[in-house]
Amino acid sequence: MTPAVERLVLATDGSDNAVRAADHAIFLAAAFGAELHAVSAAGAPDRTIARLADSIRAKSAVEAEEAVATVTRKALATDVPTKTEVVDGPPARVVVDAGRDADLLVVGRHGHTGLGRFLVGSVTERVLEDPPAPTLVVPADADATPDYETVALLVDDSAVGRAATTMAIAVARATRATLEPIAVVDNRFTDAPGLRRALEDEARQLLKEVAVEAARSAVESTATVRTGVPAAEFLDHADQTGADLLVVGTDAARSLDRHLATSVARRVVRQGTAPVLVVPKRVVTDGN
């Protein structure tokens, strides 16, 4: 069943990267016919020195208002219904709380580093510790006029991996993109030739299941099996296919290599040159 994306939350701080994230959020909101909710934090980060907190809060409140106003101006050029909100509180907490009611959360990978502003990169790291919703992380050099033609997906056999597959297909369907799934057998843990062949057979079967699910949604897909280190192979696959979006699940404890976990998603987020959609365990445990 294709998940509905009706409420898309954008976390913004007004930085150039946050503006780029807004471009992708508006693009996806239009593709899904979703409402866009732009939120910015007007508060000092956790553990800020008390004597600096008030001045940081005052400055960040002004910048937060400007940040959401920028999103509103961008959205006016589209038919995307948009709401904005400035919330008083530490940035990471504000983003996580806002994302709890989202079908999709969009954040930038880097942001301002000066006094009075929060570093979006550090906030994103905090968010990715336990994402409140499927979270799109947009790098600073992402395309300013997004047009997803190719969606790369890291496939595995966990419940989170299946949720990531469903989400990737939903995005590909909404944006009319081709799905490029890859299943990776980790060669660090498969020295025995017989075991490797068995895992490669399992990978091919998983990709067949992905192809069937994609076909039900009228999404064109391919199939790639590789042996190697999952994050590295996935990033290389994304580069070779020219992927506009990378999709990966977290906490995939039952994956092909038995070691694919949140660390893989974080490495993909840090090193990927395209936006990365991280699908969390919460999607499965919440029954979404």
C-alpha positions in Angstrom: 0.0 0.0 0.0 1.4 3.4 -1.1 1.9 5.7 1.9 0.0 9.0 1.8 2.2 12.1 2.2 -0.3 14.8 3.2 1.7 16.8 5.7 5.3 17.8 4.9 7.3 19.6 7.5 10.3 21.8 6.6 12.8 22.8 9.3 14.5 26.1 8.3 17.0 28.5 9.8 17.2 30.9 6.8 20.7 29.7 5.8 21.5 29.1 2.1 21.3 25.4 2.7 17.9 25.8 4.4 16.7 27.7 1.4 17.9 24.8 -0.8 16.0 22.4 1.4 12.9 24.6 1.0 13.2 24.2 -2.8 13.1 20.4 -2.4 10.3 20.5 0.2 8.1 22.6 -2.1 8.8 20.4 -5.0 7.8 17.3 -3.1 4.8 18.9 -1.5 3.6 19.8 -5.0 4.3 16.3 -6.3 2.3 14.7 -3.5 -0.4 17.4 -3.2 0.7 17.9 0.4 0.5 20.7 2.8 3.8 22.4 3.6 4.5 23.4 7.3 7.6 25.5 7.7 8.9 25.7 11.2 11.9 27.6 12.7 13.3 27.6 16.2 13.6 30.8 18.2 15.7 29.6 21.0 19.2 28.8 22.1 20.7 25.3 21.6 20.8 23.0 24.6 23.7 23.5 27.0 24.0 27.2 26.0 25.7 29.3 28.7 22.9 31.0 30.7 24.3 34.5 30.3 24.3 34.1 26.5 20.9 32.4 26.1 18.7 35.6 26.2 20.7 37.4 23.6 20.8 34.3 21.4 17.1 33.8 21.8 16.3 37.4 20.8 18.5 37.3 17.7 17.2 33.9 16.6 13.6 35.0 17.0 14.1 37.7 14.4 16.0 35.4 12.1 13.4 32.6 12.5 10.7 35.0 11.4 12.7 35.9 8.3 13.4 32.3 7.6 9.8 31.2 7.5 8.9 34.4 5.5 11.4 33.3 2.8 9.6 29.9 2.5 6.3 31.7 2.2 7.6 33.8 -0.6 8.9 30.8 -2.4 5.7 28.8 -2.0 3.6 31.7 -3.4 5.0 30.8 -6.8 3.3 27.4 -6.5 -0.1 26.1 -5.5 1.3 24.4 -2.4 -0.7 25.3 0.7 1.8 26.6 3.3 1.7 27.3 7.0 4.6 28.7 9.0 5.4 28.6 12.6 8.2 30.0 14.9 8.6 28.0 18.0 10.5 29.0 21.1 12.8 26.2 22.1 16.1 24.5 21.4 16.4 23.9 17.7 16.9 20.1 17.8 13.9 19.6 20.1 11.7 22.0 18.0 12.6 20.0 14.8 11.9 16.6 16.4 8.6 17.8 17.9 7.4 19.3 14.7 8.4 16.1 12.8 6.3 13.8 15.0 3.1 14.8 13.1 4.7 14.8 9.7 4.5 12.3 6.9 7.8 13.6 5.7 10.4 15.9 7.4 12.8 17.9 5.4 16.0 19.4 6.8 19.3 20.9 5.5 22.6 19.2 6.0 24.5 22.4 6.9 23.6 25.9 8.1 24.8 29.0 9.9 27.6 28.6 12.4 27.7 32.1 13.8 26.7 33.2 17.3 22.9 33.3 17.7 22.2 30.7 15.0 22.2 27.0 15.2 24.2 24.7 13.1 21.7 22.8 11.0 24.3 20.0 10.5 24.4 19.4 14.3 20.7 19.6 14.5 20.4 17.1 11.7 22.7 14.8 13.5 20.5 14.9 16.6 17.4 14.3 14.5 19.0 11.3 12.8 19.7 9.7 16.2 16.0 8.8 16.3 14.1 10.4 13.3 10.5 11.2 14.2 9.4 10.6 10.6 10.9 9.7 7.2 13.5 12.5 6.9 14.9 14.0 3.8 18.3 15.5 4.3 19.3 18.0 1.6 23.0 18.9 1.0 24.2 22.4 0.4 25.0 21.8 -3.2 21.7 20.1 -4.1 19.9 21.2 -7.3 18.0 24.5 -6.8 15.4 23.4 -9.3 14.8 19.7 -8.2 13.4 17.3 -10.7 13.7 13.7 -9.5 14.2 11.4 -12.5 16.1 8.6 -10.7 15.5 7.3 -7.2 18.2 5.0 -5.8 17.1 2.6 -3.0 19.2 0.4 -0.7 17.2 -2.8 -0.3 17.3 -5.2 2.6 14.9 -7.7 4.2 14.1 -6.0 7.5 10.8 -4.4 8.3 12.4 -1.0 8.1 13.9 -2.0 4.7 10.5 -2.9 3.4 9.1 0.5 4.7 12.0 2.2 2.8 11.1 0.4 -0.3 7.4 1.4 -0.1 8.5 5.0 0.6 10.9 5.1 -2.3 8.2 3.7 -4.7 5.8 6.4 -3.4 8.3 9.2 -4.2 9.1 7.7 -7.6 5.4 7.4 -8.4 4.7 11.0 -7.3 7.7 12.4 -9.2 7.5 10.0 -12.2 11.0 8.8 -11.5 12.7 5.5 -12.3 13.5 3.4 -9.3 17.1 2.0 -9.1 17.2 -0.5 -6.2 20.4 -2.2 -5.2 20.9 -5.1 -2.7 24.4 -5.5 -1.3 26.0 -8.6 0.2 28.6 -7.5 2.7 31.9 -9.3 1.7 33.3 -8.6 5.2 31.1 -11.2 6.7 30.6 -13.7 3.8 34.0 -15.4 3.3 32.4 -18.8 2.7 31.6 -19.2 -1.1 28.4 -21.2 -0.3 27.1 -18.6 2.1 27.9 -15.8 -0.4 26.0 -17.5 -3.2 23.0 -18.1 -0.9 22.9 -14.4 0.1 23.2 -13.3 -3.5 20.3 -15.6 -4.4 18.4 -14.0 -1.5 19.3 -10.6 -2.8 18.0 -11.4 -6.3 14.7 -12.6 -4.8 14.3 -9.4 -2.8 14.8 -7.3 -5.9 12.2 -9.3 -7.7 9.8 -8.5 -4.9 10.7 -4.8 -5.2 10.0 -5.0 -8.9 6.6 -6.5 -8.3 5.7 -3.8 -5.8 7.0 -1.0 -8.1 5.0 -2.4 -11.0 1.8 -2.3 -9.0 2.4 1.5 -8.6 3.3 1.9 -12.3 6.9 2.6 -11.4 9.7 1.5 -13.7 12.5 -0.2 -11.9 15.8 -2.1 -12.5 17.7 -4.5 -10.3 21.4 -4.5 -9.1 23.2 -7.0 -6.8 26.6 -6.2 -5.6 29.1 -7.7 -3.1 31.0 -5.2 -1.0 30.6 -2.7 1.8 26.9 -1.6 1.8 27.3 2.2 2.2 30.2 2.4 -0.3 28.5 0.3 -2.8 25.2 2.2 -2.5 26.9 5.6 -2.9 28.8 4.3 -6.0 25.5 2.9 -7.4 23.9 6.3 -6.9 26.7 8.0 -8.7 26.6 5.6 -11.6 22.9 5.9 -12.0 22.9 9.6 -11.6 20.4 9.4 -8.8 18.5 12.5 -7.8 17.4 11.0 -4.5 18.8 8.2 -2.3 16.6 6.2 0.0 17.8 4.1 2.9 16.3 2.6 6.0 17.7 2.6 9.6 17.9 -0.2 12.1 17.9 -2.9 9.5 19.0 -5.6 11.9 17.8 -8.5 9.7 19.4 -7.2 6.5 21.4 -9.2 4.0 24.7 -8.5 5.7 23.2 -8.6 9.2 25.1 -5.4 10.0 23.2 -2.8 8.1 22.1 -0.2 10.7 21.8 3.5 11.4 25.5 3.9 10.8 25.0 3.1 7.1 22.3 5.8 6.8 24.5 8.3 8.5 27.4 7.6 6.2 25.2 7.9 3.2 23.9 11.3 4.5 27.4 12.6 5.2 28.9 11.5 1.9 26.0 11.5 -0.6 26.0 14.4 -3.1 22.2 14.1 -3.6 19.4 14.4 -1.1 19.0 11.4 1.1 15.6 10.1 2.5 16.1 8.2 5.7 13.2 6.0 6.7 13.3 5.2 10.5 12.2 2.3 12.6 9.5 4.5 14.1 7.5 4.1 10.8 7.2 0.4 11.5 6.7 0.5 15.3 4.0 3.3 14.9 2.2 1.2 12.4 2.4 3.9 9.7 
